[in-house]
Amino acid sequence: MELIPRLAEMTDVLKEADPADRNDLYAQMGLYLVYDPSERVVAVEARPSMYRSTCPRGDLNRSPIS
């Protein structure tokens, strides 16, 4: 149950972070954001580091992870 308080702390860190540093923070968390100013929408993709090099299902998915 430690996860929920830690997530709340992370939102505080992001609020206080210098805008130039946020990109590094998002990358460390495996988050990739793209802003569409015409629609005022942010698309977010999560790529947790634990899935970057291996498939969690083993050999069931033979497609390389990019």
Buried (B, 14 or more C-beta within 10 A) or exposed (E): EEEEEEEEEEEEEEEEBEEEEBEEBBEEBBBEEEEEEEEEEEEEEEBEEEEEEEEEEEEEEEEEEE
